């Protein structure tokens, strides 16, 4: 009985699939999916700090710690 109502598994008429609203919704879902995939990949990668790439002129060459052998300040 239901196979007669829904021919070959099609749930919506072709007119709905060709409408501008449906195409807009499909484009929105596609862009949203791409955005979330990019965010998931970016979250898996290690963090990148700008200070690692760009050297600052004001960075001290020597530590000013009370422990002069401690290299944690550099």
Beta strands, then each sheet from edge to edge (+ up, - down):
end
